[in-house]
């Protein structure tokens, strides 16, 4: 016997009709009837008797109803306590896909799941800008992205890392032997970008930084995947821009170069609602996040 059987039984008992109970439970009538039949077979008594076009509780059914309600109430109380203690529940995480590796998101999620095996974790790819709206609407619990939300008492955020953006290029590129570059060295180069909607603010910051130095950017391709962009860079199709931490994960045919006068800084952060400061699951996720980033320095 499962709690589901008790919920179905109580719904039929209160509706005195299988069809109406099925509508309330958002299930089909046939599966509901089978569940009640299984319950009657397990306990060895008839719980309902026909009554007009519906059903009524048998004498045994009336006795069973009181115990079923008490059992569900105890289960609900146990679930409430487990939720308050952070042992069960759901956490929805929004993350900016362009920065998932830099944010050490896989390690954070694996640690959280190991610590909370009964908690459902859902990951939603969202741009850094979209995360704030999703938090406001209660669609995510925590967001991981690259810029801080505007000053707003509804939100909290923590800076996880800061790093400069540099250029990646093929090892056979004419500039690959340089130790570092200046923006002027990149005039007329073709750049490969992720679509702007993947990170509008970072995209605009980079464009503005280049234009401040007055070269003209040739935006050659827009590719969704950073792996695809790196493959194209390694093939000599153009250059791209990545955070400095990406240097350790580049393909064999690609090199990272600092650009001395390109003042674009990626600020990785976590963000959550102020009202969730005491939520045990949000608090645990943030503690794990801070620990992972603290140990990576």
C-alpha positions as CSV (number, residue, x, y, z in Angstrom):
1,X,0.0,0.0,0.0
2,X,1.3,3.5,-1.0
3,X,0.2,6.9,0.0
4,X,-1.1,7.3,-3.5
5,X,-3.7,4.6,-2.8
6,X,-4.9,6.5,0.3
7,X,-5.2,9.8,-1.6
8,X,-7.3,8.1,-4.3
9,X,-9.5,6.3,-1.7
10,X,-10.2,9.6,0.1
11,X,-11.0,11.4,-3.1
12,X,-13.5,8.8,-4.1
13,X,-15.0,8.7,-0.6
14,X,-15.5,12.5,-0.6
15,X,-16.8,12.7,-4.2
16,X,-18.9,9.5,-3.9
17,X,-18.2,9.2,-7.6
18,X,-15.3,7.7,-9.5
19,X,-15.6,10.1,-12.4
20,X,-15.7,13.3,-10.3
21,X,-12.8,12.0,-8.1
22,X,-10.7,11.3,-11.3
23,X,-11.3,14.9,-12.5
24,X,-10.2,16.3,-9.1
25,X,-7.1,14.1,-9.1
26,X,-6.3,14.8,-12.8
27,X,-6.2,11.1,-13.7
28,X,-8.2,8.9,-15.9
29,X,-11.1,7.0,-14.4
30,X,-9.8,3.5,-15.4
31,X,-6.5,3.8,-13.5
32,X,-8.3,5.2,-10.5
33,X,-10.7,2.3,-10.4
34,X,-7.7,-0.2,-10.7
35,X,-5.9,1.5,-7.8
36,X,-9.0,1.2,-5.6
37,X,-9.5,-2.4,-6.6
38,X,-5.8,-3.1,-5.7
39,X,-6.3,-1.4,-2.3
40,X,-9.5,-3.5,-1.6
41,X,-7.7,-6.7,-2.6
42,X,-4.7,-5.9,-0.4
43,X,-6.7,-5.2,2.8
44,X,-9.3,-7.9,2.0
45,X,-12.5,-5.8,2.4
46,X,-14.9,-4.0,0.1
47,X,-14.6,-0.2,0.6
48,X,-17.4,1.0,-1.6
49,X,-20.9,-0.1,-2.5
50,X,-22.9,1.1,-5.5
51,X,-25.4,4.0,-4.9
52,X,-27.4,5.2,-7.8
53,X,-24.9,6.5,-10.4
54,X,-22.2,6.8,-7.8
55,X,-20.8,4.9,-4.8
56,X,-20.9,5.2,-1.0
57,X,-18.6,3.9,1.7
58,X,-19.2,0.5,3.1
59,X,-19.1,0.0,6.8
60,X,-15.5,-1.1,6.5
61,X,-14.8,1.8,4.2
62,X,-16.1,4.3,6.8
63,X,-13.8,2.8,9.4
64,X,-10.8,2.8,7.0
65,X,-11.4,6.5,6.0
66,X,-10.5,7.7,9.5
67,X,-7.2,5.8,9.5
68,X,-6.4,6.9,5.9
69,X,-6.8,10.6,6.8
70,X,-4.7,10.2,9.9
71,X,-1.9,8.4,7.9
72,X,-1.9,11.1,5.3
73,X,-1.8,13.8,8.0
74,X,1.2,12.1,9.6
75,X,3.0,11.8,6.2
76,X,2.3,15.5,5.5
77,X,3.7,16.5,8.9
78,X,6.8,14.4,8.3
79,X,7.3,15.9,4.8
80,X,6.9,19.4,6.3
81,X,9.6,18.7,8.9
82,X,11.9,17.2,6.3
83,X,11.5,20.2,4.0
84,X,12.2,22.6,6.9
85,X,15.3,20.7,7.7
86,X,16.4,20.7,4.0
87,X,16.2,16.9,3.6
88,X,13.6,16.9,0.8
89,X,12.4,19.6,-1.6
90,X,13.3,21.0,-5.0
91,X,16.0,23.4,-6.0
92,X,15.9,25.1,-9.5
93,X,19.3,26.5,-10.6
94,X,19.6,29.0,-13.4
95,X,23.0,29.2,-15.0
96,X,24.7,31.2,-17.8
97,X,25.9,28.5,-20.2
98,X,28.8,30.5,-21.4
99,X,30.3,30.5,-18.0
100,X,29.3,27.0,-16.6
101,X,32.8,25.7,-16.6
102,X,34.4,28.8,-15.1
103,X,31.7,28.8,-12.4
104,X,32.7,25.2,-11.5
105,X,29.0,24.4,-11.7
106,X,29.5,20.6,-12.3
107,X,31.5,20.3,-9.1
108,X,28.9,22.4,-7.1
109,X,26.0,20.3,-8.3
110,X,27.7,16.9,-7.7
111,X,28.6,18.0,-4.1
112,X,25.0,19.3,-3.5
113,X,23.4,16.1,-4.8
114,X,25.7,13.9,-2.6
115,X,24.8,16.0,0.4
116,X,21.0,16.0,-0.4
117,X,20.2,12.8,-2.1
118,X,16.4,13.2,-1.7
119,X,16.3,16.7,-3.1
120,X,15.2,17.2,-6.7
121,X,17.7,19.5,-8.6
122,X,16.7,21.1,-11.9
123,X,19.1,23.0,-14.0
124,X,17.9,25.8,-16.4
125,X,20.2,27.5,-18.9
126,X,19.4,31.2,-18.6
127,X,21.4,34.3,-19.5
128,X,22.6,36.4,-16.6
129,X,19.9,39.0,-17.3
130,X,17.1,36.4,-17.4
131,X,18.1,35.0,-14.1
132,X,17.0,38.1,-12.2
133,X,13.6,38.0,-13.7
134,X,13.3,34.3,-13.0
135,X,14.2,34.8,-9.4
136,X,11.7,37.6,-9.1
137,X,9.0,35.3,-10.5
138,X,10.0,32.4,-8.2
139,X,11.0,30.2,-11.2
140,X,14.6,29.5,-9.9
141,X,16.1,29.3,-6.5
142,X,19.7,30.5,-7.3
143,X,21.3,32.0,-10.4
144,X,24.9,31.7,-11.5
145,X,26.0,34.3,-14.0
146,X,28.6,36.9,-14.7
147,X,27.3,40.3,-13.5
148,X,25.7,41.6,-10.4
149,X,22.0,42.7,-10.3
150,X,21.3,46.3,-9.9
151,X,21.0,47.5,-6.3
152,X,17.8,46.0,-5.2
153,X,16.8,44.9,-1.6
154,X,14.9,41.9,-3.1
155,X,18.2,40.2,-4.1
156,X,21.4,39.1,-2.6
157,X,24.6,38.2,-4.5
158,X,28.1,37.1,-3.9
159,X,31.1,37.6,-6.2
160,X,32.8,34.2,-6.8
161,X,35.7,35.3,-9.1
162,X,36.9,38.1,-11.3
163,X,39.0,37.6,-14.4
164,X,40.0,39.4,-17.5
165,X,38.9,38.5,-21.0
166,X,41.6,37.6,-23.6
167,X,41.9,36.4,-27.1
168,X,42.1,32.8,-28.3
169,X,43.6,32.0,-31.7
170,X,45.1,29.1,-33.7
171,X,48.7,28.2,-32.8
172,X,49.5,28.9,-36.5
173,X,48.1,32.5,-36.4
174,X,50.5,35.3,-37.1
175,X,50.1,36.7,-33.6
176,X,50.5,33.4,-31.8
177,X,54.2,33.9,-30.9
178,X,53.5,37.2,-29.1
179,X,53.6,37.1,-25.3
180,X,50.7,39.6,-25.1
181,X,48.8,41.8,-27.5
182,X,47.2,45.2,-27.7
183,X,43.8,46.0,-29.2
184,X,45.5,47.7,-32.2
185,X,47.1,44.4,-33.1
186,X,43.7,42.9,-33.7
187,X,42.5,45.3,-36.4
188,X,40.8,43.5,-39.4
189,X,40.8,40.2,-37.5
190,X,37.6,38.1,-37.9
191,X,36.0,37.2,-34.6
192,X,33.7,34.2,-33.8
193,X,31.0,35.0,-31.2
194,X,28.2,33.2,-29.4
195,X,24.8,34.8,-30.1
196,X,24.2,38.0,-28.2
197,X,21.2,36.5,-26.4
198,X,23.6,34.1,-24.7
199,X,25.1,36.9,-22.8
200,X,23.9,40.4,-23.9
201,X,25.8,42.4,-21.3
202,X,29.1,40.7,-21.8
203,X,28.7,40.9,-25.5
204,X,28.0,44.7,-25.3
205,X,30.9,45.3,-22.9
206,X,33.3,43.7,-25.3
207,X,32.0,45.6,-28.3
208,X,32.2,48.8,-26.4
209,X,35.8,48.1,-25.2
210,X,36.9,47.4,-28.7
211,X,35.2,50.5,-30.2
212,X,36.8,52.7,-27.5
213,X,40.1,51.7,-29.1
214,X,38.7,52.3,-32.6
215,X,39.3,49.1,-34.5
216,X,36.5,47.7,-36.6
217,X,35.3,44.2,-35.5
218,X,34.5,41.7,-38.2
219,X,31.9,39.4,-36.6
220,X,32.3,36.4,-38.8
221,X,30.2,33.7,-37.3
222,X,27.7,33.3,-34.4
223,X,27.9,29.9,-32.8
224,X,26.0,28.6,-29.8
225,X,28.6,26.2,-28.5
226,X,31.9,27.3,-27.1
227,X,33.3,23.9,-28.2
228,X,32.3,24.7,-31.8
229,X,33.8,28.1,-31.6
230,X,37.1,26.7,-30.4
231,X,37.1,24.1,-33.2
232,X,36.7,26.9,-35.7
233,X,39.4,29.0,-34.1
234,X,41.8,26.0,-34.2
235,X,41.0,25.6,-37.9
236,X,42.0,29.2,-38.6
237,X,38.5,30.5,-39.2
238,X,39.0,33.4,-36.9
239,X,39.7,34.6,-33.3
240,X,37.4,34.6,-30.3
241,X,37.3,36.0,-26.7
242,X,37.3,33.8,-23.6
243,X,37.9,34.4,-19.8
244,X,41.4,33.8,-18.7
245,X,40.5,30.6,-16.8
246,X,39.6,29.0,-20.2
247,X,43.4,28.9,-21.1
248,X,43.8,25.6,-19.2
249,X,41.0,23.9,-21.1
250,X,41.7,24.9,-24.6
251,X,42.1,22.6,-27.5
252,X,45.6,21.5,-28.5
253,X,45.7,23.8,-31.5
254,X,44.5,26.9,-29.7
255,X,46.4,29.4,-27.5
256,X,45.2,32.2,-25.2
257,X,46.7,35.7,-25.3
258,X,46.2,38.5,-22.9
259,X,45.3,41.9,-24.4
260,X,47.0,44.6,-22.3
261,X,44.6,47.4,-23.1
262,X,41.3,45.4,-23.4
263,X,39.6,46.3,-20.1
264,X,36.9,43.7,-19.9
265,X,36.4,41.8,-16.7
266,X,34.2,38.9,-16.1
267,X,32.6,39.0,-12.7
268,X,31.2,35.6,-11.8
269,X,28.5,35.6,-9.2
270,X,25.7,33.8,-7.5
271,X,22.4,35.5,-6.9
272,X,19.3,34.6,-4.9
273,X,16.3,36.3,-3.3
274,X,16.7,38.0,0.1
275,X,13.6,36.2,1.4
276,X,15.4,32.8,0.8
277,X,18.3,33.7,3.1
278,X,17.0,31.2,5.7
279,X,15.9,28.5,3.2
280,X,17.9,25.4,4.2
281,X,18.4,24.2,0.7
282,X,19.4,27.6,-0.8
283,X,21.7,28.2,2.2
284,X,23.4,24.8,1.7
285,X,23.8,25.3,-2.0
286,X,25.4,28.7,-1.4
287,X,27.7,27.3,1.3
288,X,28.9,24.6,-1.1
289,X,29.4,27.2,-3.9
290,X,31.5,29.4,-1.6
291,X,33.5,26.4,-0.5
292,X,34.2,25.1,-4.0
293,X,35.3,28.5,-5.2
294,X,37.3,29.2,-2.1
295,X,39.3,25.9,-2.5
296,X,39.9,26.6,-6.2
297,X,41.9,29.8,-5.6
